Amino acid sequence: MKTILLTGGCGFIGSHFVERLVASGYRVVNLDALTYAGDVANVSSVAKADNYVFVHGDIGDGALVQRVLSEHQPNVVFNLAAESHVDRSIDDAQPFLKTNVMSVYALLAQCLAYWRNVASDQQSKFLFVQMSTDEVYGSIEDGLFTEQSNYAPNSPYAASKAAGDHLVRSFRVTHGLPTAVVHASNTYGPRQFPEKLIPHMISSALAGQPLPVYGRGVQIRDWLYVDDLAMGLERVVKSGEDGGVYNFSGGDERKNIDTVTELCGLLDELAPAHDTYSDAITYVKDRPGHDMRYAMSNALVGDRFGWTPTTSFADGLRTTVAWYLDNRDWTKRIAAKGYDLKRIGTG
Ligand SMILES: NC(=O)c1ccc[n+]([C@@H]2O[C@H](COP(=O)([O-])OP(=O)(O)OC[C@H]3O[C@@H](n4cnc5c(N)ncnc54)[C@H](O)[C@@H]3O)[C@@H](O)[C@H]2O)c1
């Protein structure tokens, strides 16, 4: 049984990935600092599983990471821990530099020391996987980014993720640590922190608040349902290769205003109020440096892993809205940890 040290497993994507790996029989060690964005309740379904261990701690804590590596002897380290919200990085980039750059460096340094000491027949089987984003490639007017595209990050968040990716690359080239990097497009689904576009709009609509859309809402995002991404990440655990770069995208592009309008239509159906929710849409001053379009090809992961997204946006959005309606207490409790309804998110 492979052991996976997964970081950030109490967050949105991490919690779905943890559930998937545990169900598939991997031994999963989840290291999470439980920042405002993480909550152990997100992984309560696996808390008692024999093949699951939770460690509360920071990826930047070298002594702790060293102990966890030596105790659990992972075959794969999958780093999802991050500061992940673009708007927060515009307000203050410091926590992004700390977690997404310095702490990635600290994690890599511990992984390198660990890897140098594992048995030589196991060294080539080890893999450090860095979870990254399509945002490191910047904005694209036409066509699709591929795994060969150059980095051109535009927000402090994207720049910090790009720096983390470059450190990962340097540890591979300089020290020989086997590494891979995954880029995912805008991911959505249950348990996403309510500052991101889709849950933010759902929470605001249900609270009778305005639905703030940046600019004219014409920015284009490519949406990927979280279970589809988790399925792809599991393929990386199973068959990812040293030096691999893997782009996972939903192939479902739409303007932000169309996403919000579709969401309002679903809320009208599932949680009718006396007015249509779309009446609450308000256009607000655009975000500085706002990327117009993200779009990546997922051809390589289709060829390499036979992966393709299986959830249409219509189905994924319906499941997501239904989940937030059924879990209003979750949103209230999570929101109390540092979410301001007036903070605008575009995911
Ligand atoms: N959500 C998206 O649309 C998206 C798209 C592409 C890539 N990503 C990347 O995927 C990863 C997960 O994203 P998410 O949306 O699930 O994020 P999230 O903000 O929901 O969760 C982040 C998790 O990391 C933990 N964490 C933060 N700092 C830590 C530290 N120093 N040590 C240990 N744990 C720490 C938090 O407690 C939380 O559980 C991130 O690396 C993000 O950059 C996200």
The ligand as a MOL file (V3000), in Angstrom:
LIG
                    3D

  0  0  0     0  0            999 V3000
M  V30 BEGIN CTAB
M  V30 COUNTS 44 48 0 0 0
M  V30 BEGIN ATOM
M  V30 1 N -9.4560 26.2210 -5.8990 0
M  V30 2 C -9.0150 26.3340 -7.1340 0
M  V30 3 O -9.7750 26.7070 -8.0520 0
M  V30 4 C -7.5820 25.9660 -7.4910 0
M  V30 5 C -7.2430 25.8720 -8.8330 0
M  V30 6 C -5.9240 25.5050 -9.1640 0
M  V30 7 C -5.0150 25.2460 -8.1690 0
M  V30 8 N -5.3700 25.3650 -6.8650 0 CHG=1
M  V30 9 C -4.3530 25.0320 -5.8580 0
M  V30 10 O -4.8160 23.8600 -5.2030 0
M  V30 11 C -4.3960 23.8630 -3.8390 0
M  V30 12 C -5.5990 23.7200 -2.9320 0
M  V30 13 O -6.5140 24.7810 -3.2190 0
M  V30 14 P -7.8570 24.9420 -2.3870 0
M  V30 15 O -8.7650 25.7880 -3.1900 0
M  V30 16 O -8.2970 23.6180 -1.9050 0 CHG=-1
M  V30 17 O -7.2960 25.8010 -1.1690 0
M  V30 18 P -7.9360 26.0970 0.2710 0
M  V30 19 O -7.5680 27.5110 0.5620 0
M  V30 20 O -9.3700 25.6790 0.3160 0
M  V30 21 O -7.1440 25.1170 1.2430 0
M  V30 22 C -5.8030 25.3010 1.5900 0
M  V30 23 C -5.4880 24.3420 2.7310 0
M  V30 24 O -4.0860 24.4570 3.0130 0
M  V30 25 C -3.9250 24.5650 4.4190 0
M  V30 26 N -2.6980 25.3360 4.6610 0
M  V30 27 C -2.4650 26.6370 4.3560 0
M  V30 28 N -1.2190 26.9840 4.7200 0
M  V30 29 C -0.6370 25.8650 5.2520 0
M  V30 30 C 0.6460 25.5760 5.7780 0
M  V30 31 N 1.6040 26.5170 5.8370 0
M  V30 32 N 0.9010 24.3310 6.2140 0
M  V30 33 C -0.0630 23.3690 6.1590 0
M  V30 34 N -1.2970 23.5910 5.6900 0
M  V30 35 C -1.5850 24.8250 5.2260 0
M  V30 36 C -5.1730 25.2740 4.9140 0
M  V30 37 O -5.4180 25.0590 6.2980 0
M  V30 38 C -6.2470 24.6400 4.0290 0
M  V30 39 O -6.7250 23.4430 4.5950 0
M  V30 40 C -3.6280 25.1670 -3.6400 0
M  V30 41 O -2.2570 24.8770 -3.7890 0
M  V30 42 C -4.1120 26.0630 -4.7690 0
M  V30 43 O -3.1220 26.9880 -5.1250 0
M  V30 44 C -6.6440 25.7140 -6.4950 0
M  V30 END ATOM
M  V30 BEGIN BOND
M  V30 1 1 1 2
M  V30 2 2 2 3
M  V30 3 1 2 4
M  V30 4 1 4 5
M  V30 5 2 4 44
M  V30 6 2 5 6
M  V30 7 1 6 7
M  V30 8 2 7 8
M  V30 9 1 8 9
M  V30 10 1 8 44
M  V30 11 1 9 10
M  V30 12 1 9 42
M  V30 13 1 10 11
M  V30 14 1 11 12
M  V30 15 1 11 40
M  V30 16 1 12 13
M  V30 17 1 13 14
M  V30 18 2 14 15
M  V30 19 1 14 16
M  V30 20 1 14 17
M  V30 21 1 17 18
M  V30 22 2 18 19
M  V30 23 1 18 20
M  V30 24 1 18 21
M  V30 25 1 21 22
M  V30 26 1 22 23
M  V30 27 1 23 24
M  V30 28 1 23 38
M  V30 29 1 24 25
M  V30 30 1 25 26
M  V30 31 1 25 36
M  V30 32 1 26 27
M  V30 33 1 26 35
M  V30 34 2 27 28
M  V30 35 1 28 29
M  V30 36 1 29 30
M  V30 37 2 29 35
M  V30 38 1 30 31
M  V30 39 2 30 32
M  V30 40 1 32 33
M  V30 41 2 33 34
M  V30 42 1 34 35
M  V30 43 1 36 37
M  V30 44 1 36 38
M  V30 45 1 38 39
M  V30 46 1 40 41
M  V30 47 1 40 42
M  V30 48 1 42 43
M  V30 END BOND
M  V30 END CTAB
M  END
